[in-house]
Amino acid sequence: MKTRLKIILSISILMASLQTAKAADIVIKINKRYLNLPIAQTQSRANMKFVISGKQERAFKIRLAKDEPEYWVYCDVTALKGKTVTISYDGDEAGLKKIYQNDEIEGQKLLYKEKNRPQFHFTAKRGWINDPNGLIFYEGEYHLFFQHNPYEKEWENMSWGHAVSKDMIHWEELPTALSPDNLGTMFSGSAVIDYANTAGFNKGKTPAMVATYTVASADKQVQCVAYSLDKGRSWTKYSNNPIIDSKAKWNSVDTRDPRVFWYQPGKHWVMVLNERDGHSIYNSSNLKDWTFQTHTTGFWECPDLFELPVDGDPSKTKWVIYGASNTYMTGSFDGKKFTPESGKHYFVNGTIYAAQTFTNIQEADGRRIQIGWGRVGHPGMPFNGMMLLPTELKLKTTKDGIRLFSEPVKEANQLFKSVGKWTNLNENDANEKLKNYNNNDEIRIKTKLKLSHATSAGIYLFGQRILDYDMNYNLVNGVFYSPEDMTSMEISADIYIDRTSIEVFIDGGAYSYSLERKPDPKNAEGLHFWGNTIEVKDLEVYTVKSIW
């Protein structure tokens, strides 16, 4: 009798669990553009799946709000219109009832107008972003792919987000390009146009845009390929992925972030891949089959490798290799091996990480343009992370040798209007001029300081030192910097202030850094110079147009 009761009890428990599972499903026929999903950071993550006709369409982790949402995220389901989707969720089912579809995302009317939304830096509408991926220029469009969690403002569900621009300044965010699959989540990578159809993906006269990227699982990272025949709007993953699985070779899970480009002298593809303790070089004739060549130690993550003229002279070039921290070496490259001639050096510091340069721009107009991830928080916002301003990289001869310089691209100038320009001011006069702009959330300031009695000087913004030049120790905001004129008492700075970030370019881009904007709530004094008997030789103030 006891055995029979145990069996009945077990069946009852099983039936109850099945009913609970069934209750945690909702069925929606898609007839709008978006599904809006409520989020609460206080909730634990749980698994959500979309199933269509018995086949899984997507799966991700999400903190679905069971009570009042902190914010909303969305799924663009345009491609699913007319289809019936079963949404299953293994967390608290209360949040499922709040999901709804609409042709607008929740909060559409406030989009890009939020209090802590950057006004001239790219941010995602919703969710987390980090590394820029697949930067490429093609048929008049700049493509910015990026590491993205569409379902939360913290890191998870790594996918490739996507945005396009005509000028690298004004961006239109498109649906997610690459989503997690049965191999794992989508980590960083790069993109090329396969004009010669080496991979066989082209259709007629339409060349394929080919993305090479890392797929990460719990125990390893492998390299994969996908291609697009419609300018990056839709993607097909290569059926024989992965194309490289090098975990065993390196005895390391850290094999990621492929940077691919065409090496014209050898007429083959080059991949620079971070593997364990540095960057490896691979070669391929078809973007599918790769052969290891060499390895350069001393770098970590997100490699880039490119050739630049020195001092603008195309007959005199050097190759530059760097990693995620933007420390770099200059040297030579023969298609298989990078040979360093100097280094390591730095030209940029601060919140920037995992920067990448655009493919195809240099071929079009000679520039090498970089975008970096800004590790900046946005309090109270339904998004996190940002892209820093696109900058043009140049190699110049300095007293210390050939070095990288970086300044914002010329396209950025359209955003800024000069509203005041002065010369030869003392500190008090300069501060009087700046008082008029203390309430500007976005502003640009160009200035040149000359120290006299002071060993250090700079600029405050509500208690935060946005420029601190210590001439005695040769430090700019705590980092060693030696000006080209070693006995100079002057320093110039081009300062870009947005709602949550600050970018500073020193002495024409010889050094630059980025900061998260952190005003002291107890400090009512806005922009002002500090330093003992300093001279403000030049001061120019610009107002800023929103890119949105």
C-alpha positions in Angstrom: 0.0 0.0 0.0 2.9 2.4 0.9 4.6 1.6 -2.4 1.3 2.4 -4.3 1.0 5.7 -2.4 4.6 6.6 -3.3 3.9 5.9 -6.9 0.8 8.0 -6.9 2.6 10.8 -5.1 5.5 10.6 -7.6 3.0 10.8 -10.5 1.3 13.7 -8.9 4.5 15.6 -8.4 5.5 14.9 -12.0 2.1 16.0 -13.3 2.4 19.2 -11.2 5.9 19.9 -12.6 4.6 19.4 -16.2 1.7 21.7 -15.5 4.1 24.3 -14.1 6.4 23.9 -17.2 3.4 24.3 -19.5 2.2 27.3 -17.5 5.6 28.9 -18.2 4.9 28.9 -21.9 3.1 31.6 -23.9 2.1 31.4 -27.5 2.1 34.5 -29.7 1.3 35.0 -33.4 3.7 37.7 -34.5 2.0 40.6 -36.3 4.1 43.5 -35.0 7.7 44.5 -35.3 8.8 44.1 -31.7 8.3 41.9 -28.7 8.8 44.0 -25.5 10.2 42.2 -22.5 10.2 43.5 -18.9 13.5 43.4 -16.9 14.5 43.6 -13.3 18.1 43.4 -12.2 17.0 41.9 -8.9 15.7 38.8 -10.6 18.0 35.8 -11.2 18.8 34.9 -14.8 16.7 32.1 -16.3 16.5 30.5 -19.8 14.1 31.6 -22.4 13.5 29.9 -25.8 11.5 30.8 -28.9 10.2 27.8 -30.7 8.5 27.8 -34.1 6.9 24.6 -35.5 8.8 22.5 -33.0 12.2 24.1 -33.9 14.2 26.4 -31.6 14.5 29.8 -33.2 16.6 31.4 -30.4 17.6 30.9 -26.8 19.0 33.3 -24.3 19.2 34.2 -20.6 17.1 37.0 -19.2 16.1 38.5 -15.9 12.4 38.7 -16.5 10.6 41.1 -14.1 7.8 39.4 -12.1 6.8 42.7 -10.5 7.3 46.3 -11.7 10.0 46.3 -14.4 13.1 48.4 -13.9 13.4 48.8 -17.7 12.3 47.1 -20.9 14.3 45.4 -23.7 13.0 44.2 -27.0 13.3 41.6 -29.8 13.0 42.7 -33.4 10.8 40.0 -34.8 10.1 41.5 -38.2 11.5 38.4 -39.9 8.9 36.3 -37.9 5.8 38.1 -38.9 2.9 35.7 -39.6 4.5 32.9 -37.6 3.3 31.5 -34.3 6.0 31.5 -31.6 6.0 29.5 -28.4 8.0 31.3 -25.7 9.1 29.1 -22.9 10.8 30.3 -19.7 12.2 28.3 -16.8 12.1 31.2 -14.3 9.2 32.9 -12.5 6.3 32.8 -15.0 4.8 36.0 -13.8 7.0 38.0 -16.1 5.7 36.2 -19.2 2.3 37.8 -18.8 3.9 41.3 -19.2 5.5 40.5 -22.6 3.7 42.2 -25.5 4.2 43.0 -29.1 4.1 46.5 -30.7 5.5 48.4 -33.7 7.4 50.5 -31.2 9.8 49.6 -28.4 8.7 50.4 -24.9 10.0 53.9 -24.2 10.3 54.8 -27.9 9.2 58.4 -27.3 12.1 59.0 -24.9 14.7 57.1 -27.0 18.0 59.1 -27.3 16.5 61.8 -25.0 17.2 60.0 -21.7 19.1 61.9 -19.0 22.3 59.9 -19.2 22.2 59.1 -23.0 25.5 60.2 -24.7 24.6 62.8 -27.4 27.6 62.4 -29.7 28.8 58.8 -29.0 27.2 55.6 -30.2 25.2 53.6 -27.7 22.7 50.8 -28.2 19.0 51.5 -27.8 18.9 48.8 -25.1 21.3 46.3 -23.5 25.0 45.9 -23.0 27.8 46.6 -25.6 31.5 46.1 -25.5 34.1 45.3 -28.3 33.6 46.8 -31.7 33.6 44.0 -34.3 33.7 43.7 -38.1 34.3 47.4 -38.8 34.1 47.7 -42.5 33.3 50.3 -45.2 31.3 49.1 -48.2 29.4 50.9 -50.9 29.1 54.2 -49.0 28.2 52.6 -45.7 30.3 52.3 -42.5 29.4 49.1 -40.6 29.8 48.9 -36.9 29.2 45.5 -35.4 29.7 45.1 -31.7 29.6 42.7 -28.8 26.0 42.9 -27.5 23.7 41.5 -24.9 20.2 42.6 -26.3 18.4 41.3 -23.2 20.1 43.1 -20.3 22.4 46.0 -19.4 25.1 43.6 -18.1 27.4 41.2 -20.0 25.7 37.9 -21.2 24.2 36.3 -24.3 27.1 37.6 -26.5 25.9 38.4 -29.9 26.9 40.7 -32.8 24.9 43.9 -32.7 24.9 46.0 -35.8 24.7 49.7 -36.8 25.4 51.5 -40.1 26.4 55.1 -40.9 27.1 57.3 -43.9 29.6 59.4 -42.0 30.8 57.4 -38.9 29.0 60.0 -36.7 25.3 59.4 -37.2 24.4 55.8 -36.7 21.3 53.7 -37.4 21.0 50.6 -35.3 19.9 47.5 -37.1 18.7 44.1 -35.9 21.2 41.7 -34.3 23.5 40.2 -36.9 24.9 37.1 -35.3 23.2 35.3 -32.4 24.4 32.4 -30.2 24.0 28.9 -31.7 24.7 25.2 -30.7 28.5 25.9 -30.7 28.3 28.7 -28.3 28.1 32.5 -28.0 29.4 35.1 -30.5 32.7 36.7 -29.5 34.7 39.3 -31.3 36.0 39.2 -34.9 36.3 41.1 -38.2 34.8 41.4 -41.6 36.0 41.6 -45.2 34.5 41.8 -48.7 35.5 38.8 -50.8 35.6 40.5 -54.1 37.4 37.6 -55.9 35.0 35.0 -54.5 37.8 33.0 -52.9 35.4 31.4 -50.4 32.7 30.6 -53.0 30.0 32.5 -51.1 29.3 35.1 -53.8 26.1 35.2 -55.7 26.4 36.4 -59.3 28.1 39.7 -59.3 27.3 40.3 -55.6 30.4 39.9 -53.5 30.0 38.4 -50.0 30.6 40.3 -46.8 32.4 37.6 -44.8 32.7 37.7 -41.0 35.3 35.7 -39.1 34.5 35.4 -35.4 35.0 33.5 -32.3 32.4 31.1 -30.8 32.8 30.6 -27.1 31.5 27.7 -25.0 32.3 26.7 -21.4 35.4 24.8 -22.3 36.9 26.3 -25.5 36.9 29.0 -28.1 36.9 28.3 -31.8 36.9 30.4 -35.0 34.0 30.4 -37.4 32.8 32.1 -40.6 29.5 33.6 -41.7 28.6 35.5 -44.9 26.1 38.1 -46.0 24.9 38.9 -49.5 22.7 41.9 -48.6 25.2 44.4 -47.1 25.2 42.8 -43.6 21.4 42.7 -43.1 21.2 38.9 -43.0 23.8 36.2 -42.4 24.4 32.6 -43.2 26.8 30.6 -41.0 29.2 28.3 -42.8 28.0 24.7 -42.6 31.5 23.4 -41.7 32.2 25.6 -38.8 34.5 25.8 -36.9 37.3 26.6 -39.3 40.0 26.7 -36.5 40.0 24.8 -33.2 43.4 25.4 -31.6 42.8 24.7 -28.0 44.9 21.5 -28.0 47.8 23.2 -29.7 48.0 26.0 -27.1 46.6 24.0 -24.1 44.5 27.1 -23.5 40.8 28.2 -23.8 42.1 31.7 -24.8 42.1 31.5 -28.6 39.9 34.3 -29.9 39.2 37.6 -31.8 40.3 36.9 -35.4 41.4 39.9 -37.4 41.3 39.1 -41.1 42.6 41.1 -44.1 43.8 40.6 -47.7 47.6 40.7 -48.1 48.1 42.0 -51.7 51.8 41.2 -52.2 51.2 37.5 -51.4 47.7 37.4 -52.8 46.3 35.6 -49.7 44.3 36.2 -46.7 45.9 36.9 -43.3 44.4 36.2 -39.9 45.8 37.7 -36.7 44.4 35.6 -33.9 45.1 36.0 -30.2 46.2 32.7 -28.8 47.2 32.3 -25.1 50.1 34.7 -24.7 50.2 36.7 -27.9 49.1 37.1 -31.6 49.4 34.3 -34.1 49.5 34.7 -37.9 47.5 32.4 -40.1 47.3 32.3 -43.9 44.5 31.2 -46.2 43.5 31.3 -49.9 39.8 30.8 -49.3 38.8 32.1 -45.8 37.9 28.6 -44.8 41.2 26.6 -44.6 43.9 28.3 -42.5 47.6 27.5 -42.0 49.5 28.6 -38.9 52.6 30.6 -39.6 54.1 32.5 -36.7 53.4 33.8 -33.2 54.3 37.2 -31.5 54.1 37.1 -27.7 53.3 40.0 -25.4 49.7 40.9 -26.4 46.3 40.0 -25.1 43.0 39.9 -27.0 41.6 41.8 -29.9 44.6 42.0 -32.3 45.0 44.4 -35.2 47.8 44.6 -37.8 48.1 47.3 -40.5 50.5 49.3 -42.6 50.8 53.1 -42.4 52.9 55.7 -44.2 55.4 57.5 -42.0 54.9 61.3 -42.0 52.4 60.9 -44.9 55.1 59.5 -47.2 53.7 56.5 -49.1 57.2 55.4 -50.0 58.1 55.0 -46.3 55.8 52.7 -44.4 55.8 50.7 -41.2 53.4 48.0 -39.9 51.7 48.4 -36.5 50.5 45.6 -34.3 48.5 46.0 -31.1 46.2 44.3 -28.7 43.1 45.2 -26.6 45.0 47.6 -24.3 46.2 49.6 -27.4 49.9 49.1 -26.5 51.6 48.6 -29.9 54.8 47.8 -31.7 56.0 49.1 -35.1 57.9 46.9 -37.5 57.8 45.0 -40.8 55.5 42.3 -42.1 56.0 39.8 -45.0 52.6 38.2 -45.0 53.6 35.5 -42.6 55.7 37.1 -39.8 55.6 40.4 -38.0 59.1 41.5 -37.1 59.2 44.2 -34.4 61.6 47.1 -34.7 60.5 49.1 -31.6 58.1 48.9 -28.8 56.0 48.4 -26.8 54.5 51.9 -26.8 51.2 53.5 -25.9 49.3 56.4 -27.5 45.9 56.2 -25.8 44.7 55.3 -22.3 41.7 55.4 -20.0 38.3 53.8 -20.7 39.2 52.7 -24.2 39.6 48.9 -24.8 39.5 46.4 -27.7 39.7 49.1 -30.4 39.6 48.0 -34.1 40.3 49.7 -37.4 38.0 49.8 -40.4 38.6 47.5 -43.4 38.4 49.1 -46.9 38.6 52.8 -45.8 42.4 53.0 -46.4 41.9 51.6 -49.9 39.2 54.2 -50.5 40.8 57.4 -49.2 44.1 56.5 -47.5 43.0 56.8 -43.9 43.3 54.3 -41.1 40.3 54.9 -38.8 39.8 53.3 -35.4 36.9 52.9 -33.0 37.3 51.8 -29.4 34.9 50.5 -26.8 34.4 53.0 -23.9 34.1 51.2 -20.6 31.7 53.8 -19.3 28.6 53.3 -17.2 25.3 55.1 -17.6 23.5 55.3 -14.3 19.7 54.6 -14.4 19.7 53.8 -18.1 18.5 50.6 -19.9 21.8 50.4 -21.7 25.5 50.1 -20.8 28.8 50.7 -22.6 29.5 53.0 -25.5 31.8 53.6 -28.5 34.3 56.3 -28.4 34.8 58.8 -31.2 36.2 57.4 -34.4 39.8 58.6 -34.7 42.3 58.7 -37.6 45.6 57.0 -36.9 48.9 58.3 -38.2 52.6 57.5 -37.9 54.8 60.4 -37.2 58.5 60.8 -36.5 59.2 62.2 -33.0 62.2 62.7 -30.8 61.6 59.2 -29.5 61.2 57.5 -32.9 58.2 56.7 -35.0 55.0 56.9 -33.0 51.2 56.6 -33.4 49.1 59.7 -33.2 45.3 59.7 -33.0 42.7 62.5 -33.5 39.0 62.5 -34.1 38.0 62.1 -37.8 37.2 65.2 -39.8 33.6 64.1 -40.1 33.1 64.9 -36.4 33.6 68.6 -37.1 30.0 68.9 -38.3 28.8 68.6 -34.7 30.7 71.5 -33.2 30.1 75.2 -33.5 32.6 77.7 -32.1 30.9 80.1 -29.7 33.9 81.8 -28.2 37.7 82.2 -28.9 40.3 84.0 -26.8 44.0 84.3 -26.5 46.5 85.3 -23.8 44.2 85.1 -20.8 45.2 84.8 -17.1 43.6 82.1 -15.0 40.8 84.3 -13.6 39.9 85.8 -17.0 39.7 82.3 -18.5 37.5 81.0 -15.7 35.1 84.0 -16.2 34.8 83.0 -19.8 34.1 79.3 -18.9 31.4 80.2 -16.4 28.9 80.8 -19.2 29.1 77.1 -20.2 28.9 75.3 -16.8 25.4 74.1 -17.5 26.2 72.6 -20.9 25.9 68.8 -20.7 27.9 68.5 -24.0 30.7 70.8 -24.9 34.1 70.9 -26.6 37.1 72.9 -25.3 40.4 73.6 -27.1 43.1 75.2 -25.1 46.8 75.7 -24.6 48.3 76.3 -21.2 51.6 77.7 -20.2 53.0 77.0 -16.8 55.1 79.6 -15.0 55.3 79.4 -11.2 53.4 76.2 -11.2 54.8 72.7 -11.6 51.3 71.4 -12.4 48.1 72.8 -13.8 45.0 71.8 -15.6 41.2 71.9 -15.7 38.5 70.9 -13.3 34.9 70.0 -14.1 32.7 69.9 -11.0 35.6 68.6 -8.9 36.9 66.1 -11.4 40.3 66.7 -12.9 39.8 66.3 -16.6 43.3 67.7 -17.3 46.2 67.4 -14.9 49.7 68.2 -16.3 52.5 67.6 -13.9 55.6 69.2 -15.5 57.9 68.1 -12.7 57.1 64.3 -13.1 56.1 64.5 -16.8 52.6 63.1 -16.0 49.3 63.8 -17.7 46.5 62.6 -15.5 48.9 60.2 -13.8 50.5 58.7 -17.0 54.0 59.5 -18.1 54.1 62.0 -21.1 57.1 63.7 -22.5 56.3 66.6 -24.9 58.1 66.8 -28.2 59.8 70.0 -27.0 61.5 68.6 -23.9 61.9 72.0 -22.2 58.4 73.3 -23.1 56.2 74.7 -20.4 53.2 74.4 -22.6 50.6 71.7 -23.2 47.6 71.8 -25.6 44.4 69.8 -25.1 41.3 69.2 -27.3 38.6 68.1 -24.8 35.3 66.5 -25.8 32.7 66.3 -23.0 29.6 64.3 -23.3 26.9 63.4 -20.7 28.8 60.4 -19.3 32.3 60.6 -20.8 35.3 62.8 -21.5 37.9 62.4 -24.3 41.1 64.4 -24.3 43.6 64.7 -27.1 47.0 66.1 -26.1 49.3 68.0 -28.4 47.7 67.1 -31.7 47.0 63.5 -30.8 50.5 62.5 -29.5 48.6 61.1 -26.5 44.9 60.8 -25.7 42.8 59.4 -22.9 39.2 58.9 -22.0 37.4 59.2 -18.7 34.0 58.3 -17.2 32.4 61.6 -16.2 32.1 61.6 -12.4 31.2 65.0 -11.1 31.4 65.6 -7.3 27.8 66.3 -6.2 29.2 68.5 -3.4 31.2 70.7 -5.8 29.3 73.5 -7.5 32.2 74.9 -9.4 32.0 73.7 -13.0 34.7 74.2 -15.6 37.7 76.1 -14.4 41.5 76.2 -14.7 43.8 75.7 -11.8 47.5 76.2 -11.3 49.8 78.9 -9.9 50.1 81.9 -12.2 49.3 80.1 -15.4 48.7 81.6 -18.8 45.9 80.4 -21.0 47.5 81.1 -24.3 44.5 79.8 -26.3 40.9 79.0 -25.4 38.1 78.1 -27.7 34.6 76.8 -26.7 32.3 74.9 -29.0 28.6 73.9 -28.5 27.6 70.4 -29.7 24.8 69.0 -31.9 23.2 65.7 -30.9 23.8 62.9 -33.4 20.3 61.6 -32.7 
